[in-house]
Amino acid sequence: MTDFRLPETHYAQSADASIAYQVMGDGPVDIILVPGLFSHIEFMHEMPGYTAVLRRLSRFARVVTFDKRGQGLSDRMTGAPSLEQRMDDVRAIMDAIGSTKAVLFGFSEGCPMSVLFAATYPDRVSHLVLLGSFARSKDRLPDDLWQLRCDEIVQNWGSGDTVKTVAPSQAANAEVIAQIAKFERLSSSPGALRTLLVLNRAIDVTTILPMLQTPTLVLHRTGDARVPVALGRAVAGSIPGAKYVEYPGCDHYYWVGETEAMLGDVEEFVTGHRDGGDAELDRVLATVLFTDIVDSTRSAAAMGDHRWRRLLDDHDQLAQQMVGRHRGHLVKSTGDGILATFDGPGRAVRCALAFGSAARQIGLPVRAGLHTGEIEVRGADIGGIAVHAAARVMSQCGSNEVLVSRVVTDLVAGAGLKFAERGAFELKGLPGTWELFAASG
């Protein structure tokens, strides 16, 4: 049993295309997240902050994500999908999950289609949320600059070059660039992307905006590096009764940077209130890593205090280096091990493997256990079932072994890590049986 599991991917049939979608949460309101230029609903869970945003929304809603046709896990196609086809795909997903009415949450390139859908099918949209929006693609760049930008994007596709506009706050982070590069490659080929960019150039819903009758919330970051904030202001100004909110920041991706204020505004707009307890703000999704040195007591007795202390100092220095290198947070040393957290499960597993390998080089056999779940932040310390679970997973490890729970393997699918089944275990103090897996690079 686990307190969080990666949502399963399902398919909705829309005419001749199978559209991949996922559902998270079971709240009384449905939120359909309409993706931007490119997406991959499974790999995106590996991107720091993404799953946490969906978890936050799922506190009050059933959250649906999908890949538009031609991208990610949805059927490929010749050419690019029209706005009409994309609307058909959203209706197919809503029908597949039994949703008669939903909040349509459009992001970036998904905003114009969301506007058109809300105007065409007002009986199926309760609220419209537009983030990083524009009404007419040609307003973003003049034709000559657009052609240069289009060529540049296609030429560099798969290299992570889009980080400069989608997440500029992370543009110096090599790991994030590599991750976005993989995201690009998994979502679309360069040729298919060019076709989509050309089609999107013709998008113009400016005449539709004044017709909207759906309650609308327009959100934008002031320094958005991909869609200028002036375009978001123009969208809001053209929709009768729309509420407009700006946030500081330059990142276009909604899961990068500060998100709580924005998500709180969405919740209040949709439900009429915000989550009441500040304590919830201290609960976050994280991958927890516990390690310890195998037979440390016996080793300390055999080596003597002075030599053992020096070895522990080396161990602690290695731990700090490895956790920092993998963008984790070292919560504390446990004397002969560490407790650390990560906002990306793939980095957590790689850190555990790298730390174990480095520790072996200095003569220390280390074991490590990992689990992903909600943790409680208590000042400088952490708590919660996920922390206990990671410790119990570690207790099943052999020497020089990294064990992870089933939820971790689900979250890192496609990340290039290998796992071997170790069987089902009863973990002390935790209900049910837990499937554990040994990780390798």
Backbone torsions as a table, in degrees:
resi	resn	phi	psi	omega
1	MET	NA	140.3	178.2
2	THR	-134.9	158.3	-179.5
3	ASP	-90.9	-2.5	175.7
4	PHE	-156.8	137.4	178.1
5	ARG	-137.4	139.7	177.3
6	LEU	-55.9	131.2	179.6
7	PRO	-63.4	144.9	179.9
8	GLU	-76.4	150.7	175.3
9	THR	-89.6	130.6	176.8
10	HIS	-121.3	172.7	179.9
11	TYR	-129.0	135.3	173.0
12	ALA	-109.0	137.8	179.8
13	GLN	-89.8	120.3	178.5
14	SER	-122.3	101.6	-173.3
15	ALA	55.0	-116.9	-176.7
16	ASP	-98.4	10.6	-175.4
17	ALA	-119.1	142.9	173.4
18	SER	-97.5	121.9	-175.6
19	ILE	-106.5	120.5	-178.2
20	ALA	-78.5	135.0	177.5
21	TYR	-147.2	160.3	175.5
22	GLN	-131.1	152.9	178.4
23	VAL	-126.2	130.4	177.4
24	MET	-128.2	132.4	177.8
25	GLY	89.2	169.8	-179.5
26	ASP	-141.8	31.9	-179.1
27	GLY	-66.6	170.7	-175.6
28	PRO	-74.9	-11.9	-178.6
29	VAL	-113.5	140.5	174.4
30	ASP	-97.3	131.9	173.6
31	ILE	-118.5	120.5	176.1
32	ILE	-100.1	113.9	179.1
33	LEU	-87.7	113.0	-179.2
34	VAL	-90.9	119.1	-171.3
35	PRO	-71.6	165.8	175.9
36	GLY	-82.4	-146.2	-173.2
37	LEU	-58.4	-41.5	-179.5
38	PHE	-143.8	155.9	-176.5
39	SER	-159.0	162.3	171.5
40	HIS	-155.1	100.6	-166.4
41	ILE	-63.1	-21.7	177.7
42	GLU	-87.8	-46.5	-177.9
43	PHE	-66.7	-29.7	-177.3
44	MET	-60.7	-23.7	176.7
45	HIS	-67.3	-17.1	177.9
46	GLU	-83.0	-11.8	-177.0
47	MET	-85.3	128.0	-176.1
48	PRO	-54.0	129.4	175.4
49	GLY	94.1	-23.8	-174.4
50	TYR	-63.9	-53.7	-177.6
51	THR	-63.7	-35.8	179.3
52	ALA	-61.8	-37.5	177.4
53	VAL	-64.3	-44.8	178.8
54	LEU	-63.9	-38.5	178.0
55	ARG	-62.7	-40.4	179.7
56	ARG	-63.8	-43.9	178.3
57	LEU	-66.2	-33.7	-176.5
58	SER	-74.2	-4.2	173.5
59	ARG	-64.9	-28.9	-176.9
60	PHE	-127.3	3.5	-175.1
61	ALA	-148.3	164.2	166.1
62	ARG	-93.5	116.1	-170.9
63	VAL	-102.7	128.0	-177.7
64	VAL	-117.5	126.3	173.8
65	THR	-116.4	154.9	179.9
66	PHE	-155.4	160.1	171.5
67	ASP	-101.2	126.1	177.9
68	LYS	-66.7	157.4	-177.2
69	ARG	-57.1	140.4	-178.3
70	GLY	95.0	-6.4	-175.6
71	GLN	-135.0	161.4	173.3
72	GLY	53.7	-125.1	-177.0
73	LEU	-95.6	-0.2	176.6
74	SER	-81.9	164.3	-178.7
75	ASP	-58.3	138.8	172.2
76	ARG	-74.3	163.4	-177.8
77	MET	-151.2	163.9	172.7
78	THR	-85.4	129.5	-176.8
79	GLY	84.3	-152.3	-179.2
80	ALA	-133.4	152.3	-177.4
81	PRO	-71.3	137.4	175.1
82	SER	-77.6	166.5	177.1
83	LEU	-62.1	-34.7	178.8
84	GLU	-64.7	-43.1	177.5
85	GLN	-63.6	-39.9	-179.9
86	ARG	-64.8	-37.6	176.1
87	MET	-64.5	-41.7	177.1
88	ASP	-58.8	-38.8	-178.6
89	ASP	-65.9	-40.4	178.2
90	VAL	-64.3	-43.0	177.9
91	ARG	-62.5	-38.2	179.1
92	ALA	-63.6	-40.2	178.5
93	ILE	-66.5	-45.0	179.0
94	MET	-59.8	-41.6	178.4
95	ASP	-64.9	-38.8	-177.6
96	ALA	-64.7	-33.4	-178.0
97	ILE	-97.8	2.0	178.5
98	GLY	75.0	31.9	-178.9
99	SER	-98.8	117.0	178.9
100	THR	-87.2	-26.8	-178.7
101	LYS	-150.1	138.7	-175.0
102	ALA	-145.9	162.5	168.1
103	VAL	-82.1	126.1	177.2
104	LEU	-98.4	117.8	-176.8
105	PHE	-112.0	96.1	-178.4
106	GLY	-89.8	138.3	178.9
107	PHE	-122.7	127.0	172.2
108	SER	54.9	-119.6	-178.6
109	GLU	-63.2	-17.9	176.9
110	GLY	-78.9	-9.1	-176.7
111	CYS	-69.5	-48.0	179.6
112	PRO	-56.9	-42.9	177.7
113	MET	-62.8	-38.6	179.5
114	SER	-63.9	-39.8	176.5
115	VAL	-61.4	-47.8	-178.8
116	LEU	-63.4	-39.8	179.4
117	PHE	-63.4	-46.8	-178.0
118	ALA	-63.5	-35.0	179.3
119	ALA	-75.2	-32.6	-177.2
120	THR	-82.5	-38.1	-177.2
121	TYR	-124.3	62.6	-176.5
122	PRO	-61.6	-24.8	-179.8
123	ASP	-74.3	-10.4	-178.5
124	ARG	-108.4	0.0	-178.7
125	VAL	-123.5	116.3	179.9
126	SER	-83.2	-38.7	179.9
127	HIS	-144.8	152.1	177.0
128	LEU	-121.9	125.8	176.6
129	VAL	-118.2	128.0	-178.9
130	LEU	-122.6	122.8	-176.9
131	LEU	-123.2	126.7	-178.6
132	GLY	62.9	47.1	-166.5
133	SER	-96.3	162.1	171.2
134	PHE	-150.1	156.2	179.9
135	ALA	-101.1	-34.8	-177.8
136	ARG	-131.1	122.0	-175.4
137	SER	-59.4	-35.1	-176.0
138	LYS	-68.3	-14.9	177.3
139	ASP	-72.7	-17.2	-176.0
140	ARG	-76.3	-40.1	-179.1
141	LEU	-150.0	144.9	172.4
142	PRO	-66.8	162.6	-171.8
143	ASP	-55.0	-45.3	-175.8
144	ASP	-65.9	-43.8	179.0
145	LEU	-69.4	-34.0	178.0
146	TRP	-63.7	-42.6	-179.7
147	GLN	-61.9	-42.1	177.5
148	LEU	-62.8	-43.2	-179.2
149	ARG	-66.4	-40.4	178.7
150	CYS	-61.0	-47.1	179.3
151	ASP	-61.1	-40.1	-179.1
152	GLU	-65.5	-43.6	-179.8
153	ILE	-62.4	-47.3	-177.5
154	VAL	-65.9	-42.7	-179.3
155	GLN	-62.3	-37.2	-176.6
156	ASN	-97.7	7.1	-175.7
157	TRP	-60.5	133.3	-178.8
158	GLY	94.3	0.6	-179.7
159	SER	-103.6	-8.7	-176.3
160	GLY	86.5	10.9	-176.3
161	ASP	-62.7	-24.8	-179.1
162	THR	-66.7	-10.6	178.4
163	VAL	-56.0	-28.7	-176.9
164	LYS	-61.6	-26.9	-179.9
165	THR	-114.7	-28.9	-177.8
166	VAL	-85.5	-29.2	-179.6
167	ALA	-150.3	60.7	-175.4
168	PRO	-60.7	-23.6	177.8
169	SER	-65.7	-16.7	-179.4
170	GLN	-110.7	13.5	-172.1
171	ALA	-66.3	-17.1	178.1
172	ALA	-98.7	3.1	-176.9
173	ASN	-95.7	107.8	-175.2
174	ALA	-61.0	-35.8	-178.6
175	GLU	-68.3	-40.5	178.3
176	VAL	-66.1	-40.8	178.4
177	ILE	-60.0	-44.7	179.3
178	ALA	-62.9	-36.9	-179.6
179	GLN	-68.4	-44.2	178.5
180	ILE	-66.6	-34.3	176.4
181	ALA	-59.2	-45.1	178.7
182	LYS	-66.9	-38.8	177.2
183	PHE	-57.7	-44.7	177.9
184	GLU	-59.5	-49.6	-175.7
185	ARG	-64.0	-38.6	-178.4
186	LEU	-72.4	-27.5	-173.7
187	SER	-82.8	-38.2	-172.3
188	SER	-162.3	154.4	172.7
189	SER	-85.4	160.4	179.1
190	PRO	-58.3	-42.1	-178.9
191	GLY	-64.4	-43.6	178.8
192	ALA	-65.2	-34.9	179.1
193	LEU	-65.5	-43.8	179.3
194	ARG	-59.2	-44.1	178.9
195	THR	-58.8	-42.2	179.6
196	LEU	-66.7	-41.6	179.7
197	LEU	-61.9	-41.2	179.1
198	VAL	-64.5	-43.8	178.5
199	LEU	-63.2	-43.8	-178.1
200	ASN	-64.6	-26.1	-179.8
201	ARG	-59.0	-27.5	-177.2
202	ALA	-87.7	-4.0	-177.6
203	ILE	-64.2	133.2	176.8
204	ASP	-157.2	108.0	179.2
205	VAL	-115.3	22.3	-176.5
206	THR	-60.3	-35.8	-178.8
207	THR	-76.8	-14.6	-179.6
208	ILE	-83.7	-31.5	-173.5
209	LEU	-52.7	-46.7	-178.7
210	PRO	-66.9	-14.6	-178.8
211	MET	-84.5	-13.2	-175.0
212	LEU	-63.9	132.4	175.7
213	GLN	-112.2	-5.7	-178.0
214	THR	-78.7	135.8	173.7
215	PRO	-54.0	127.8	-171.0
216	THR	-128.3	136.3	174.7
217	LEU	-118.7	123.6	-179.7
218	VAL	-111.5	125.2	-176.3
219	LEU	-121.8	142.9	179.5
220	HIS	-156.1	145.4	171.5
221	ARG	-89.6	136.2	-172.1
222	THR	-58.6	-38.2	-177.6
223	GLY	-102.4	20.6	-178.0
224	ASP	-44.7	118.5	-174.3
225	ALA	-82.0	-9.8	-178.5
226	ARG	-106.1	-43.6	178.3
227	VAL	-120.5	109.4	-177.0
228	PRO	-54.9	142.6	-175.6
229	VAL	-61.4	-27.3	179.5
230	ALA	-59.9	-31.4	-179.9
231	LEU	-71.5	-37.6	176.0
232	GLY	-65.5	-40.3	177.9
233	ARG	-62.8	-39.9	179.9
234	ALA	-65.1	-40.2	177.5
235	VAL	-59.9	-49.8	-178.4
236	ALA	-61.6	-38.9	-178.5
237	GLY	-69.0	-17.6	-177.3
238	SER	-98.0	-7.9	-178.1
239	ILE	-101.4	120.9	-179.0
240	PRO	-56.5	124.4	175.2
241	GLY	73.2	9.3	-177.7
242	ALA	-66.8	143.9	173.4
243	LYS	-97.4	135.0	-176.7
244	TYR	-122.8	132.6	179.2
245	VAL	-134.8	133.6	175.2
246	GLU	-110.3	150.8	178.7
247	TYR	-130.2	150.3	175.4
248	PRO	-68.5	156.7	176.9
249	GLY	126.7	160.8	-177.9
250	CYS	-116.9	-7.7	-175.8
251	ASP	-78.8	138.8	178.6
252	HIS	-85.4	-41.2	178.0
253	TYR	-60.9	129.7	-175.3
254	TYR	-72.1	-18.6	-179.2
255	TRP	-92.4	-1.4	178.1
256	VAL	-100.2	136.5	179.9
257	GLY	86.2	-165.2	-178.5
258	GLU	-69.5	130.2	-176.1
259	THR	-126.3	-21.2	-170.0
260	GLU	-61.5	-42.8	-179.8
261	ALA	-60.9	-43.7	180.0
262	MET	-63.0	-47.5	-177.8
263	LEU	-67.5	-34.0	174.9
264	GLY	-63.9	-39.2	177.4
265	ASP	-64.9	-39.4	177.5
266	VAL	-63.0	-45.4	179.9
267	GLU	-60.4	-45.7	-178.8
268	GLU	-64.6	-38.9	179.6
269	PHE	-64.4	-40.5	-175.4
270	VAL	-81.2	-41.6	-171.9
271	THR	-105.8	-16.6	-177.6
272	GLY	92.1	-2.3	178.3
273	HIS	-153.6	162.8	174.8
274	ARG	-99.9	159.7	174.5
275	ASP	-55.1	126.3	-170.6
276	GLY	-68.5	-39.4	-167.9
277	GLY	-92.6	127.4	173.5
278	ASP	-63.8	-21.4	-179.5
279	ALA	-60.8	-29.0	179.9
280	GLU	-63.6	-29.1	-179.7
281	LEU	-67.6	-16.8	179.3
282	ASP	-95.9	9.3	176.4
283	ARG	-112.2	121.5	-177.7
284	VAL	-133.9	156.9	175.2
285	LEU	-83.5	131.2	-178.9
286	ALA	-152.7	158.0	169.8
287	THR	-98.8	122.9	-174.8
288	VAL	-99.7	132.2	178.4
289	LEU	-117.4	123.7	171.2
290	PHE	-114.3	136.6	172.8
291	THR	-133.0	157.8	164.8
292	ASP	-153.6	163.6	-179.9
293	ILE	-86.2	127.0	-178.6
294	VAL	-68.4	132.9	178.4
295	ASP	54.1	43.8	-176.2
296	SER	-65.4	-37.0	-179.3
297	THR	-63.0	-45.5	179.5
298	ARG	-64.4	-40.8	179.9
299	SER	-65.0	-40.6	179.9
300	ALA	-63.3	-41.6	179.4
301	ALA	-65.4	-38.3	-178.3
302	ALA	-72.2	-33.4	-174.6
303	MET	-88.7	-29.9	-172.5
304	GLY	92.6	155.4	-172.3
305	ASP	-59.6	-45.7	-173.4
306	HIS	-64.0	-49.9	-178.6
307	ARG	-66.1	-39.6	179.9
308	TRP	-64.9	-39.6	179.3
309	ARG	-62.9	-40.9	178.2
310	ARG	-64.1	-38.7	179.4
311	LEU	-67.6	-38.6	176.7
312	LEU	-65.1	-37.2	176.5
313	ASP	-61.5	-42.4	177.1
314	ASP	-63.1	-41.1	178.2
315	HIS	-59.7	-46.6	-178.1
316	ASP	-65.5	-37.8	178.5
317	GLN	-65.8	-42.4	176.7
318	LEU	-60.6	-43.3	-179.2
319	ALA	-60.1	-46.4	179.1
320	GLN	-60.5	-43.4	-179.2
321	GLN	-63.5	-47.2	-175.6
322	MET	-68.7	-43.1	179.3
323	VAL	-64.4	-43.6	178.2
324	GLY	-63.4	-41.0	-179.2
325	ARG	-62.8	-31.1	-178.6
326	HIS	-100.6	20.1	174.4
327	ARG	57.9	37.9	176.9
328	GLY	-99.2	-179.7	177.2
329	HIS	-122.3	117.4	178.3
330	LEU	-80.6	106.9	-176.5
331	VAL	-72.8	-49.4	-179.8
332	LYS	-169.9	163.6	170.5
333	SER	-92.9	141.2	179.8
334	THR	-102.3	16.0	-178.8
335	GLY	99.0	-59.6	176.7
336	ASP	-125.0	26.8	178.0
337	GLY	-168.7	-169.5	-179.8
338	ILE	-138.3	160.4	169.1
339	LEU	-123.6	123.9	-178.5
340	ALA	-139.9	158.0	176.7
341	THR	-127.3	155.5	-179.8
342	PHE	-140.7	146.1	175.9
343	ASP	-92.9	4.7	173.6
344	GLY	-134.7	118.6	-176.6
345	PRO	-63.5	-32.0	178.6
346	GLY	-63.6	-42.2	178.3
347	ARG	-66.1	-35.5	179.5
348	ALA	-62.9	-45.2	179.7
349	VAL	-65.6	-43.6	179.7
350	ARG	-64.0	-36.3	177.0
351	CYS	-63.6	-45.1	-179.6
352	ALA	-60.7	-42.5	179.7
353	LEU	-66.5	-43.9	-179.0
354	ALA	-66.8	-40.1	179.4
355	PHE	-65.3	-42.8	178.3
356	GLY	-61.2	-41.6	179.5
357	SER	-65.2	-44.1	-179.8
358	ALA	-66.4	-38.1	179.5
359	ALA	-65.8	-37.3	177.7
360	ARG	-61.7	-33.7	-178.0
361	GLN	-65.1	-26.0	178.6
362	ILE	-103.2	13.1	173.7
363	GLY	86.8	21.0	-179.7
364	LEU	-115.6	112.7	173.8
365	PRO	-76.9	123.6	-176.1
366	VAL	-119.9	144.5	172.1
367	ARG	-119.6	153.0	-175.0
368	ALA	-142.8	142.2	176.3
369	GLY	-127.4	141.0	-178.1
370	LEU	-134.8	144.0	174.3
371	HIS	-149.7	145.8	176.9
372	THR	-108.7	130.6	178.3
373	GLY	-175.3	-175.9	179.4
374	GLU	-79.4	132.4	177.7
375	ILE	-117.5	157.0	175.4
376	GLU	-103.2	124.2	178.2
377	VAL	-89.2	119.2	-177.1
378	ARG	-120.5	83.4	-175.4
379	GLY	65.5	-121.3	179.0
380	ALA	-88.2	-5.9	-176.8
381	ASP	-109.4	173.0	177.5
382	ILE	-133.6	159.6	177.9
383	GLY	-151.7	-172.4	-180.0
384	GLY	111.8	168.4	-176.7
385	ILE	-61.1	-36.4	-178.3
386	ALA	-61.1	-35.4	178.8
387	VAL	-68.3	-45.9	177.7
388	HIS	-61.2	-39.7	-178.7
389	ALA	-63.2	-43.4	179.2
390	ALA	-61.4	-39.8	178.6
391	ALA	-65.0	-40.4	179.7
392	ARG	-69.8	-35.5	175.5
393	VAL	-61.9	-43.8	179.2
394	MET	-61.1	-34.6	-177.0
395	SER	-64.8	-16.9	178.6
396	GLN	-91.5	-2.4	-175.5
397	CYS	-75.4	149.3	166.6
398	GLY	-92.1	-179.4	179.3
399	SER	-63.5	137.6	178.3
400	ASN	57.9	36.4	-178.3
401	GLU	-121.7	144.9	174.2
402	VAL	-116.2	114.5	178.3
403	LEU	-109.3	142.8	179.0
404	VAL	-132.1	158.2	176.9
405	SER	-82.2	167.4	179.4
406	ARG	-57.1	-39.1	-177.3
407	VAL	-61.6	-33.8	178.5
408	VAL	-66.3	-45.2	179.8
409	THR	-63.2	-35.5	177.7
410	ASP	-63.1	-41.0	-174.5
411	LEU	-75.0	-23.4	-177.0
412	VAL	-105.7	14.9	178.5
413	ALA	-55.5	130.5	179.7
414	GLY	84.5	6.1	-177.1
415	ALA	-92.9	3.8	177.1
416	GLY	85.9	8.7	177.4
417	LEU	-94.0	152.6	-179.3
418	LYS	-114.5	144.4	-179.3
419	PHE	-137.4	141.5	176.0
420	ALA	-117.0	134.2	-179.0
421	GLU	-64.3	136.4	176.0
422	ARG	-114.5	-0.5	176.3
423	GLY	102.4	-176.7	-179.7
424	ALA	-102.4	136.2	-174.8
425	PHE	-130.0	149.6	167.1
426	GLU	-93.5	122.0	-177.8
427	LEU	-100.9	130.3	-174.3
428	LYS	-54.2	126.6	176.2
429	GLY	82.0	-1.4	-178.7
430	LEU	-119.4	138.5	-176.2
431	PRO	-74.3	155.0	173.7
432	GLY	76.4	-173.9	175.2
433	THR	-108.3	148.5	-175.5
434	TRP	-119.6	127.4	174.0
435	GLU	-81.6	126.8	-179.2
436	LEU	-117.1	150.9	-176.3
437	PHE	-136.4	140.2	176.4
438	ALA	-89.4	129.0	-177.0
439	ALA	-93.4	148.9	171.9
440	SER	-148.2	157.8	-176.1
441	GLY	-74.9	NA	NA
